[in-house]
């Protein structure tokens, strides 16, 4: 059986195990058991739920970390039915991130098939808490464990083949709450409504001028509140996502949002805020040896690489100045929707790209 077929087979099994952020234990247990069956050494589950397995090298003087996150954006009750249609495999979370986790096994199987032993060891890690409010906490723990002792960090995405993420996009997230006395919609009309106040607040922050260069964004992704249609809402809350390619611009935008929250407080209306996500930015230049290796690996497949920026697990090692990139194993679409799919044919190229990177990563 071809390695790509084996990867697809285990990818399908992984995808069938629900793994919402903060609830990855069942999928982590599966990966842990598979790591042990594959004969990896030092297999362990850390305090936050990351799963580790080690492939020894010719020497253990240096090592790399190859990781993929376990969690998905989908709630536990999501329909995980799989469907193949020609060259496409459909299923919620199939690319982000079942295929990425399957890629960890793919690297091991290619090494076994080709009887490859690299100059150093390889830590395969399936980590938690990449998505949503996980705030990259799984990768934070990995970097806390290995730090600068790791020769490099290679993060696998299911899709995004040809793209090389060597810049980490900074993200700041807030929960903003409003509390009022509330009351009856008719009998107490005129009293402040938390929903009305939060709506005016949303309008005010989305009117904040933000730069187009470096690209910066603001998004209110969740709004909740109220108790009934005929009640003046006593509480409401929103979640805000701020992003920027520039660390200074992100700090400036965050400061403006914080000030806007604080300025809204007055008698009978209590605004509060708390940070619920803080993904640090970081980068290695396009001229860095690791980026060049990744570019050459894509070119070797006859494709044109794209160096880009994104919010991935690579943000954490990059924020410390450690060499790190994120690459994809195939192409696909519908990410973060129940219509998500991966393209099957490009997987062969993605596997070859991954292997070429690992072959040459020791030279940086």
Buried (B, 14 or more C-beta within 10 A) or exposed (E): EEBBEBBBEBBBEBBBBBBBBBBBBEBBBBBBEBBEEBEBEEBEBBEBBBBBBBBBBEEEEBBBBBBBBBBBBBEEEBEBEBEEEEEBBBBBBBBBBBBBBBBBBBBBBBBEEEEEEBBBBBBBBBBBBBBBEBBBBBBBBBBEBBEEEBBBBBBBBBBBBBBBBBBBBBBBBBBBBBBBBBBEBEEEEEBBBBBBBBBEBBEEBEEBEBEEEBBBBBEBEEBEBBEEEEBBBBBBBBBBBBBBBBBEBBBBBBEBBBEBBEEBEEEEBBBEBEEBBBBBBBBBEEEBBBBBBBBBBBBEBEBEBEBBBBBBBBBBBBBEEBBBBBBBBBBBBBBBEBEBBBBBEBBBBBBBBBBBBBBBBBEB
